[in-house]
């Protein structure tokens, strides 16, 4: 369900949003910005979903292991 919200912002910000995002896309843009800050409980589900992706996990492990070589020779 969607709800209508009225907000007040600086005129220059509004003009910038219209110019960069587009006049009919501002609501979706602002919603996408706000979503991760107000729907934190979805974050856990997203992490669980990512962990079940075996290809992604394998690539992440390979990337992580490759980083060890970058610091092996660093002077201490």
Backbone as CSV, one residue per row, in Angstrom:
resi,resn,N_x,N_y,N_z,CA_x,CA_y,CA_z,C_x,C_y,C_z
1,UNK,0.848,-1.176,0.000,0.000,0.000,0.000,0.897,1.245,0.000
2,UNK,0.586,2.170,-0.821,1.344,3.412,-0.874,0.584,4.511,-0.155
3,UNK,1.351,5.436,0.428,0.770,6.594,1.112,1.376,7.842,0.518
4,UNK,0.593,8.896,0.507,1.077,10.179,0.002,1.698,10.951,1.157
5,UNK,2.814,11.619,0.878,3.552,12.363,1.884,3.913,13.727,1.318
6,UNK,3.694,14.752,2.075,4.090,16.098,1.670,5.316,16.482,2.480
7,UNK,6.385,16.876,1.784,7.595,17.318,2.473,7.967,18.707,1.976
8,UNK,8.751,19.404,2.761,9.217,20.734,2.389,10.733,20.683,2.265
9,UNK,11.244,21.126,1.119,12.688,21.160,0.903,13.066,22.481,0.243
10,UNK,14.338,22.779,0.299,14.867,23.992,-0.306,14.582,23.982,-1.812
11,UNK,14.287,25.135,-2.348,13.938,25.255,-3.770,15.061,24.755,-4.679
12,UNK,16.310,25.040,-4.319,17.436,24.590,-5.144,17.542,23.068,-5.148
13,UNK,17.251,22.458,-4.022,17.262,20.989,-3.942,16.172,20.426,-4.836
14,UNK,15.006,21.007,-4.761,13.888,20.555,-5.594,14.228,20.673,-7.075
15,UNK,14.782,21.802,-7.463,15.159,21.997,-8.868,16.229,20.997,-9.294
16,UNK,17.178,20.728,-8.402,18.213,19.741,-8.695,17.639,18.349,-8.856
17,UNK,16.686,17.995,-7.996,16.028,16.690,-8.114,15.312,16.572,-9.453
18,UNK,14.617,17.620,-9.832,13.903,17.585,-11.109,14.875,17.454,-12.273
19,UNK,15.993,18.160,-12.180,16.951,18.167,-13.272,17.699,16.828,-13.363
20,UNK,18.128,16.294,-12.224,18.954,15.090,-12.222,18.115,13.811,-12.247
21,UNK,17.089,13.751,-11.438,16.278,12.540,-11.298,15.129,12.522,-12.298
22,UNK,14.542,13.665,-12.522,13.388,13.756,-13.411,12.144,14.039,-12.595
23,UNK,11.254,14.861,-13.100,10.103,15.310,-12.321,9.146,14.190,-11.900
24,UNK,9.068,13.110,-12.623,8.121,12.057,-12.274,8.785,10.866,-11.587
25,UNK,10.053,11.048,-11.185,10.799,9.948,-10.567,11.289,10.268,-9.155
26,UNK,10.991,11.442,-8.672,11.516,11.889,-7.380,11.020,11.009,-6.239
27,UNK,9.762,10.644,-6.227,9.220,9.820,-5.143,9.950,8.492,-5.037
28,UNK,10.140,7.805,-6.154,10.838,6.520,-6.130,12.282,6.692,-5.680
29,UNK,12.919,7.771,-6.123,14.297,8.041,-5.727,14.402,8.229,-4.217
30,UNK,13.536,9.061,-3.651,13.563,9.318,-2.209,13.199,8.063,-1.412
31,UNK,12.271,7.281,-1.920,11.908,6.039,-1.240,13.095,5.079,-1.204
32,UNK,13.815,4.970,-2.322,14.983,4.088,-2.371,16.070,4.556,-1.401
33,UNK,16.218,5.871,-1.244,17.194,6.396,-0.290,16.791,6.089,1.151
34,UNK,15.518,6.213,1.454,15.046,6.041,2.822,14.912,4.575,3.228
35,UNK,14.595,3.713,2.293,14.284,2.306,2.599,15.303,1.624,3.503
36,UNK,16.599,1.640,3.197,17.531,0.909,4.063,17.647,1.491,5.470
37,UNK,17.250,2.739,5.650,17.353,3.375,6.961,16.147,3.078,7.853
38,UNK,15.045,2.698,7.248,13.835,2.493,8.048,13.337,1.057,8.027
39,UNK,13.880,0.238,7.145,13.469,-1.157,7.079,14.651,-2.067,7.369
40,UNK,15.297,-1.845,8.489,16.490,-2.595,8.856,16.270,-4.088,8.980
41,UNK,15.079,-4.509,9.352,14.840,-5.942,9.516,14.931,-6.694,8.198
42,UNK,14.774,-6.035,7.080,14.925,-6.676,5.773,16.390,-6.973,5.477
43,UNK,17.290,-6.296,6.157,18.710,-6.475,5.939,19.141,-7.901,6.291
44,UNK,18.640,-8.418,7.368,18.991,-9.782,7.778,18.549,-10.798,6.725
45,UNK,17.351,-10.631,6.208,16.852,-11.533,5.166,17.706,-11.416,3.905
46,UNK,18.132,-10.212,3.584,18.979,-10.016,2.401,20.319,-10.708,2.582
47,UNK,20.911,-10.609,3.777,22.181,-11.283,4.032,22.015,-12.802,3.953
48,UNK,20.921,-13.327,4.472,20.677,-14.763,4.389,20.541,-15.208,2.946
49,UNK,19.856,-14.412,2.151,19.683,-14.729,0.741,21.025,-14.710,0.021
50,UNK,21.861,-13.719,0.316,23.176,-13.645,-0.307,24.033,-14.841,0.088
51,UNK,23.955,-15.256,1.344,24.765,-16.379,1.828,24.371,-17.684,1.141
52,UNK,23.146,-17.799,0.692,22.691,-19.010,0.012,23.128,-19.053,-1.446
53,UNK,23.632,-17.954,-1.969,24.113,-17.891,-3.349,25.544,-18.433,-3.371
54,UNK,25.692,-19.697,-3.746,26.988,-20.368,-3.675,28.028,-19.727,-4.600
55,UNK,27.620,-19.306,-5.778,28.552,-18.666,-6.701,29.087,-17.377,-6.108
56,UNK,28.200,-16.564,-5.559,28.600,-15.301,-4.947,29.523,-15.538,-3.763
57,UNK,29.205,-16.521,-2.933,30.032,-16.816,-1.763,31.417,-17.314,-2.178
58,UNK,31.479,-18.144,-3.227,32.766,-18.642,-3.705,33.609,-17.480,-4.230
59,UNK,32.994,-16.598,-5.020,33.721,-15.440,-5.551,34.187,-14.518,-4.433
60,UNK,33.363,-14.333,-3.413,33.737,-13.482,-2.282,34.903,-14.090,-1.511
61,UNK,34.893,-15.418,-1.337,35.986,-16.087,-0.632,37.279,-15.978,-1.430
62,UNK,37.202,-16.163,-2.751,38.387,-16.035,-3.603,38.954,-14.626,-3.526
63,UNK,38.090,-13.630,-3.575,38.519,-12.237,-3.494,39.197,-11.969,-2.153
64,UNK,38.581,-12.458,-1.089,39.111,-12.249,0.250,40.480,-12.907,0.409
65,UNK,40.610,-14.137,-0.077,41.886,-14.847,0.015,42.961,-14.149,-0.810
66,UNK,42.592,-13.576,-1.936,43.562,-12.875,-2.783,44.119,-11.645,-2.081
67,UNK,43.347,-11.053,-1.191,43.817,-9.865,-0.470,44.968,-10.177,0.472
68,UNK,45.028,-11.395,0.958,46.092,-11.770,1.890,47.449,-11.582,1.234
69,UNK,47.533,-11.921,-0.048,48.786,-11.741,-0.771,49.195,-10.284,-0.867
70,UNK,48.250,-9.378,-0.834,48.556,-7.956,-0.931,49.281,-7.431,0.310
71,UNK,49.055,-8.026,1.456,49.635,-7.516,2.685,50.757,-8.398,3.220
72,UNK,51.001,-9.558,2.606,52.036,-10.471,3.065,53.404,-9.826,3.094
73,UNK,53.710,-9.066,2.067,55.045,-8.494,1.947,55.177,-7.089,2.529
74,UNK,54.113,-6.566,3.100,54.174,-5.220,3.676,55.118,-5.197,4.871
75,UNK,56.006,-4.192,4.922,56.888,-4.086,6.098,56.062,-3.735,7.336
76,UNK,56.507,-4.225,8.433,55.802,-3.970,9.696,56.559,-2.988,10.536
